[in-house]
């Protein structure tokens, strides 16, 4: 993968990832709250799985925020600098 492609991915990828995580987190939370209020503790396994999914989405969201803080400057650096030619030793 070229430097320019890596730079563009580091700049662009974290923001849609964060948006996706927030949307899916809201949907899963709504489903969990609907199931929790509709059924009297007979579907504890479904609620536990939903909470685990929310925890994983939270961790992915944290990684996306870190990706924004670190990835954007690194991506700009990769886009601004030129490729160094490979030096062949004889």
C-alpha positions as CSV (number, residue, x, y, z in Angstrom):
1,X,0.0,0.0,0.0
2,X,1.4,3.4,-0.9
3,X,2.0,6.2,1.5
4,X,-0.7,8.4,-0.1
5,X,-3.3,5.6,0.3
6,X,-2.3,5.0,3.9
7,X,-2.6,8.7,4.6
8,X,-6.0,9.0,3.1
9,X,-7.3,6.0,5.0
10,X,-5.8,7.3,8.3
11,X,-7.6,10.7,7.7
12,X,-11.0,9.4,6.5
13,X,-11.6,6.0,8.2
14,X,-11.9,7.0,11.9
15,X,-14.8,9.5,11.4
16,X,-17.2,7.1,9.6
17,X,-16.2,4.3,12.1
18,X,-17.2,6.6,15.0
19,X,-20.5,7.5,13.3
20,X,-21.3,3.8,12.6
21,X,-20.5,2.8,16.2
22,X,-22.8,5.5,17.6
23,X,-25.7,4.5,15.4
24,X,-25.4,0.8,16.1
25,X,-24.9,1.5,19.9
26,X,-28.2,3.5,19.9
27,X,-30.1,0.8,18.0
28,X,-28.8,-2.0,20.3
29,X,-29.6,0.1,23.4
30,X,-33.1,0.7,22.2
31,X,-33.6,-3.0,21.5
32,X,-32.3,-4.0,24.9
33,X,-34.5,-1.5,26.7
34,X,-37.5,-2.7,24.7
35,X,-36.9,-6.3,25.6
36,X,-36.1,-5.4,29.2
37,X,-39.4,-3.6,29.7
38,X,-41.5,-6.1,27.7
39,X,-40.4,-9.3,29.3
40,X,-40.0,-10.1,33.0
41,X,-36.4,-11.4,33.4
42,X,-37.0,-14.5,31.3
43,X,-34.7,-13.3,28.5
44,X,-31.6,-12.5,30.7
45,X,-29.3,-14.1,28.1
46,X,-30.5,-11.7,25.4
47,X,-30.0,-8.7,27.6
48,X,-26.5,-9.9,28.7
49,X,-25.5,-10.4,25.0
50,X,-26.8,-6.9,24.2
51,X,-24.7,-5.4,27.0
52,X,-21.6,-7.3,25.8
53,X,-22.3,-5.9,22.3
54,X,-22.5,-2.4,23.8
55,X,-19.2,-2.9,25.6
56,X,-17.5,-4.0,22.4
57,X,-19.0,-1.0,20.5
58,X,-17.7,1.3,23.2
59,X,-14.2,-0.1,22.9
60,X,-14.4,0.3,19.1
61,X,-15.6,3.9,19.6
62,X,-12.6,4.6,21.9
63,X,-10.3,3.2,19.2
64,X,-12.0,5.5,16.7
65,X,-11.5,8.6,18.8
66,X,-7.8,7.6,19.3
67,X,-7.7,7.1,15.6
68,X,-8.9,10.6,15.1
69,X,-6.4,12.1,17.5
70,X,-3.5,10.1,16.1
71,X,-4.5,9.1,12.6
72,X,-5.2,12.6,11.2
73,X,-1.8,14.1,12.0
74,X,0.0,10.9,10.8
75,X,-2.2,10.9,7.7
76,X,-1.4,14.5,6.9
77,X,2.3,13.7,7.4
78,X,2.1,10.8,5.0
79,X,0.3,12.9,2.4
80,X,2.7,15.8,2.8
81,X,6.0,13.9,2.5
82,X,7.4,12.2,-0.6
83,X,8.4,8.6,-0.9
84,X,12.1,8.0,-0.4
85,X,13.7,6.0,-3.2
86,X,15.0,2.6,-2.1
87,X,18.7,2.5,-1.8
88,X,20.3,-0.7,-3.2
89,X,23.5,-1.8,-1.5
90,X,26.1,-3.4,-3.7
